[in-house]
Amino acid sequence: MAARDAIADLRRIAYLLERANEATYRVRAFRSAATALAALPAADLASRALAGTLTELAGVGDVTARCVTESLRGEEPVYLRRLLATEGADLDEAAAALRTALRGDCHTHSDWSDGGSPIEEMALAAAELGHEYLVLTDHSPKLTVARGLTADRLRRQLDHVAAINAALPTGFRILTGIEVDILADGSLDQDEELLARLDVVVGSVHSGLRDDRARMTRRMLAAITNPHLDILGHCTGRMVASRPAGVTGPGDRGHRARTRPPSDFDADAVFAACAEHGKAVEINSRPERQDPPKRLLRLAVEAGCLFAIDTDAHAPGQLDWQRFGCERAALCGVPVDRVVNTWPAGELVEWAAGHSA
């Protein structure tokens, strides 16, 4: 039986663990092993697997060594097979139509802020999913816990993205962006000159989530009327669960959920302002967010809002979480033509630029 690509199998396992929202240390174990073993000549890898000495290498443990040995024997690793068997149910027709229509993702993070992977890895994973673009939206300066980008770091990132785009596959591009904090007075946490240069700006509340209803409403309305904001990110800030419904996998025990109640604001006023100013409401696909709740999502549909179905991905495997947002969007009657990331990149950028014109 011909040997499989053991390194590719390790990376595939890491990707599937991310998609299943497994613990970060498990993902890191497989990625670290793949990196360590990729540096070995193929003959050395095979001889070590045969001799049972793979675990003598830094970054390779018993589980990853077993997977490599199974791959080199031409077998699909048991760990990989178990993950593939627990991928979850197929999307229903309406959700599948939405997922097929999506051309990109407007909310993603890299290791420039609190993401776990380089920009290049995020971009290539998005291209492999069939996306035409990925909007890179690392955090803004005041979110120091997430290594938010200062103006200087953001300028350096823009140069870096330009260089990466020149080397990416034809038909795919990274769009420049930011997830900018909506500050207490509703202003946006980045230089206006820089915000004007970006392709897409997502604005989110990350602090003062327990502000009273009137204060939170004023804060959000001020941000929505700001010409630089294009998408209102995870509008309630709630946390409801730790993994997608129906997704299980190795290491399921001991995986605890974090919860946080939604912020209180006048949703009718906020969504009316989004519709009036042509700003999109994000349908955040992260399993622990599921934001906005279905009740508010239906209100936004009735208000005539535009939408962006985003993953808020912090790792490559999370880029496939759009399916969860599509399921919720379909349940709430979100029309495909009102989802901005079903539009081609040029149309999306032109729409965003129109807000600051």
C-alpha positions in Angstrom: 0.0 0.0 0.0 1.5 3.4 -1.0 2.4 5.8 1.7 0.2 8.8 2.3 1.5 12.3 2.8 2.0 12.2 6.6 2.7 16.0 6.9 -0.5 16.8 5.0 -2.5 14.5 7.2 -1.2 16.2 10.4 -2.1 19.6 8.9 -5.5 18.4 7.9 -6.1 17.1 11.5 -5.1 20.5 12.9 -7.5 22.2 10.4 -10.4 19.9 11.4 -9.7 20.4 15.1 -9.9 24.2 14.6 -13.2 23.8 12.7 -14.6 21.7 15.5 -13.6 24.4 18.0 -11.3 22.0 19.9 -8.8 23.2 22.5 -5.9 25.3 21.1 -3.3 23.0 22.6 -4.5 20.1 20.5 -4.4 22.1 17.3 -0.9 23.3 18.2 0.3 19.7 18.9 -0.5 18.7 15.3 0.8 21.9 13.7 4.0 21.7 15.7 4.6 18.1 14.7 3.9 18.9 11.1 6.5 21.8 11.2 9.1 19.7 12.9 8.7 16.7 10.6 8.5 18.7 7.4 12.2 19.6 7.9 13.2 16.0 7.8 14.2 14.2 4.5 11.6 11.7 3.5 14.0 8.8 4.1 14.8 9.9 7.7 11.1 10.3 8.4 10.4 6.8 7.2 13.3 5.2 9.1 12.3 7.0 12.3 8.7 5.8 12.0 9.9 2.2 11.4 12.3 2.4 14.4 9.7 4.0 16.6 11.9 7.0 17.4 9.7 9.9 16.1 8.9 11.0 19.7 12.6 11.8 20.2 12.1 14.8 18.1 11.0 18.1 19.7 7.3 18.8 19.0 6.4 15.2 18.3 4.3 13.3 20.8 2.8 9.8 21.0 -0.4 10.7 19.3 1.2 12.6 16.4 3.8 9.9 16.0 1.1 7.3 15.7 -0.7 9.3 13.0 2.5 9.6 11.0 3.3 5.9 11.3 -0.3 5.1 10.1 0.1 7.5 7.2 3.4 6.1 6.1 1.8 2.6 6.1 -0.7 3.9 3.6 -3.5 4.0 6.1 -5.8 6.9 6.9 -4.8 7.8 10.5 -7.4 6.7 13.0 -7.5 10.2 14.5 -8.2 11.8 11.2 -10.9 9.2 10.4 -12.7 9.9 13.7 -12.7 13.7 13.0 -14.1 13.2 9.5 -16.8 10.9 10.9 -18.0 13.7 13.2 -18.1 16.6 10.8 -21.9 17.3 11.3 -25.0 17.2 9.1 -25.3 18.7 5.6 -26.8 22.2 5.3 -30.4 22.4 4.3 -31.2 23.8 0.9 -31.7 27.5 1.9 -28.5 27.6 4.0 -26.6 25.7 1.3 -27.7 28.3 -1.3 -26.4 31.1 1.0 -23.1 29.3 1.6 -22.6 28.7 -2.1 -23.3 32.4 -2.9 -20.6 33.7 -0.5 -17.5 34.9 -2.3 -15.5 35.9 0.8 -15.2 36.6 4.5 -15.3 40.2 5.9 -14.0 39.5 9.5 -10.8 37.6 10.1 -7.7 37.8 12.3 -4.1 36.9 12.0 -1.1 36.6 14.3 -0.6 40.4 13.9 -3.2 40.7 16.6 -4.8 37.8 18.5 -5.1 35.3 15.7 -3.0 32.2 15.7 -1.7 32.0 12.1 0.2 34.2 9.7 -1.7 36.2 7.1 -0.4 33.9 4.3 -1.9 30.8 5.9 -5.2 32.4 6.5 -5.3 33.6 2.8 -4.4 30.2 1.4 -7.0 28.4 3.6 -9.6 30.8 2.4 -8.6 30.3 -1.3 -8.9 26.5 -0.7 -12.4 26.9 0.5 -13.3 28.6 -2.8 -13.3 32.2 -1.6 -12.4 35.0 -4.0 -11.2 37.3 -1.2 -10.5 37.5 2.5 -10.9 40.8 4.4 -8.1 41.0 7.1 -9.5 42.7 10.1 -7.0 42.6 13.0 -7.9 44.6 16.1 -7.3 48.3 16.8 -4.9 49.8 19.4 -7.0 50.1 22.5 -7.7 46.4 22.6 -4.3 45.7 24.1 -5.3 42.3 25.3 -5.6 41.3 21.6 -2.4 43.1 20.6 -4.4 45.7 18.7 -2.5 47.4 15.8 -1.1 50.9 16.4 -1.2 53.2 13.4 2.4 52.4 12.6 1.9 48.7 12.8 -1.2 48.9 10.6 0.7 50.9 8.0 3.4 48.1 8.0 0.6 45.5 7.7 -0.8 47.3 4.6 2.6 47.1 2.9 2.9 43.4 3.9 -0.5 42.6 2.5 0.4 44.3 -0.8 3.5 42.0 -1.1 1.5 38.9 -0.2 -1.2 39.7 -2.8 1.4 39.8 -5.5 2.2 36.2 -4.8 -1.2 34.7 -4.2 -3.1 32.5 -6.7 -4.8 34.3 -9.6 -8.4 35.1 -8.8 -7.9 35.5 -5.0 -6.9 38.6 -3.0 -6.7 39.9 0.5 -8.7 43.0 1.1 -7.4 45.4 3.7 -9.5 46.1 6.8 -9.7 46.4 10.6 -12.0 45.4 13.4 -12.0 48.8 15.0 -13.2 49.3 18.6 -16.3 51.4 19.0 -15.2 53.6 21.9 -17.4 54.9 24.8 -18.4 58.1 22.9 -19.1 56.1 19.6 -15.8 57.2 17.9 -13.6 54.7 16.1 -10.3 53.6 17.6 -7.9 54.4 14.7 -6.6 57.4 12.7 -9.2 58.6 10.2 -6.5 58.8 7.5 -5.8 55.1 7.9 -9.5 54.1 8.1 -10.0 55.9 4.8 -7.3 53.8 3.2 -8.8 50.5 4.1 -11.1 48.4 1.9 -13.6 47.4 4.6 -14.0 48.6 8.2 -15.8 46.4 10.8 -16.7 48.3 14.0 -17.4 46.4 17.2 -18.0 47.1 20.9 -15.5 45.2 23.1 -15.7 47.3 26.3 -18.4 48.7 28.5 -20.7 45.9 27.4 -22.9 46.5 30.4 -23.6 50.1 29.6 -27.2 51.1 30.2 -29.6 50.9 27.2 -29.6 54.6 26.4 -25.8 55.0 26.6 -25.2 51.9 24.5 -27.7 53.0 21.9 -26.1 56.5 21.6 -22.7 54.9 21.3 -23.8 52.5 18.5 -25.7 55.2 16.6 -22.7 57.5 16.6 -20.5 54.7 15.2 -23.0 53.8 12.5 -23.2 57.4 11.3 -19.4 57.5 11.0 -18.6 57.5 7.3 -15.7 55.1 7.8 -17.7 52.2 9.4 -19.0 49.7 6.9 -20.1 46.7 9.0 -21.5 46.6 12.6 -19.7 43.6 14.2 -21.3 41.1 16.7 -23.8 43.7 17.8 -24.8 42.3 21.2 -21.4 41.0 22.3 -23.0 37.9 23.8 -21.3 34.6 24.4 -23.6 31.5 24.4 -21.6 28.3 23.8 -18.1 26.9 23.2 -18.6 24.7 20.1 -21.0 24.4 17.1 -24.1 22.4 17.7 -23.7 18.8 16.8 -19.9 19.0 16.5 -18.0 16.6 18.6 -14.5 15.1 18.4 -11.5 13.8 20.3 -11.1 15.5 23.6 -14.7 16.4 24.0 -14.8 15.9 27.8 -13.9 18.9 30.0 -14.7 21.4 27.2 -16.5 24.1 29.1 -18.8 26.8 27.7 -18.3 30.5 28.4 -21.4 32.6 28.6 -22.1 36.4 28.6 -25.5 38.1 28.3 -26.2 40.4 25.4 -25.7 44.1 25.7 -28.9 46.2 26.0 -29.7 48.7 23.2 -32.6 50.0 21.2 -32.4 47.5 18.3 -35.1 49.2 16.3 -33.2 52.4 16.3 -29.8 50.8 15.6 -31.0 48.7 12.7 -33.0 51.6 11.2 -29.8 53.6 11.3 -27.9 50.8 9.6 -30.5 50.6 6.8 -30.6 54.4 6.4 -26.8 54.7 6.1 -26.3 51.6 4.0 -24.3 49.8 6.7 -24.2 46.0 7.1 -25.1 44.1 10.2 -22.7 41.2 10.8 -24.1 37.7 11.2 -21.2 36.4 13.3 -20.7 32.7 12.8 -18.5 31.9 15.8 -20.2 29.1 17.7 -19.7 30.9 21.0 -21.3 34.2 19.7 -24.2 33.3 17.3 -24.7 37.1 17.1 -27.2 38.7 16.6 -29.7 36.3 18.3 -32.5 35.2 15.9 -35.0 37.6 17.3 -32.8 40.6 16.5 -31.8 39.1 13.2 -35.4 39.0 12.1 -35.8 42.6 13.2 -32.8 43.6 11.1 -34.3 41.8 8.1 -37.6 43.6 8.6 -35.7 46.9 8.9 -34.2 46.4 5.4 -30.6 46.0 6.6 -27.7 44.7 4.6 -25.7 41.8 6.1 -22.3 40.2 6.2 -22.0 36.5 7.1 -18.6 36.4 8.7 -16.5 33.9 10.7 -14.5 36.2 12.9 -11.9 33.5 12.3 -8.7 33.5 14.4 -7.3 30.3 12.7 -7.5 28.7 9.3 -9.9 25.9 10.3 -12.4 28.5 11.6 -12.8 29.9 8.2 -15.2 27.1 7.4 -17.6 28.3 10.2 -19.6 30.4 7.7 -22.0 27.4 7.5 -23.3 28.2 11.0 -24.0 31.8 10.1 -25.7 30.7 6.9 -28.0 28.3 8.8 -29.1 31.1 11.1 -29.5 33.5 8.2 -31.7 31.1 6.3 -33.9 30.4 9.4 -34.5 34.2 9.7 -35.2 34.8 6.0 -32.1 36.8 5.1 -32.2 37.5 1.3 -29.1 36.4 -0.5 -28.9 39.7 -2.4 -28.6 41.7 0.8 -25.5 39.8 2.0 -22.5 42.0 1.0 -20.0 39.2 0.8 -22.0 37.5 -1.9 -20.8 40.4 -4.1 -17.6 40.4 -6.1 -14.6 42.1 -4.4 -14.8 45.1 -6.6 -18.4 45.7 -5.8 -17.8 45.2 -2.1 -14.9 47.7 -2.1 -16.9 50.2 -4.1 -19.9 49.9 -1.7 -17.6 50.4 1.3 -15.8 53.4 -0.3 -19.2 55.0 -0.9 -19.7 55.5 2.8 -16.7 57.8 3.2 -17.1 59.6 -0.2 
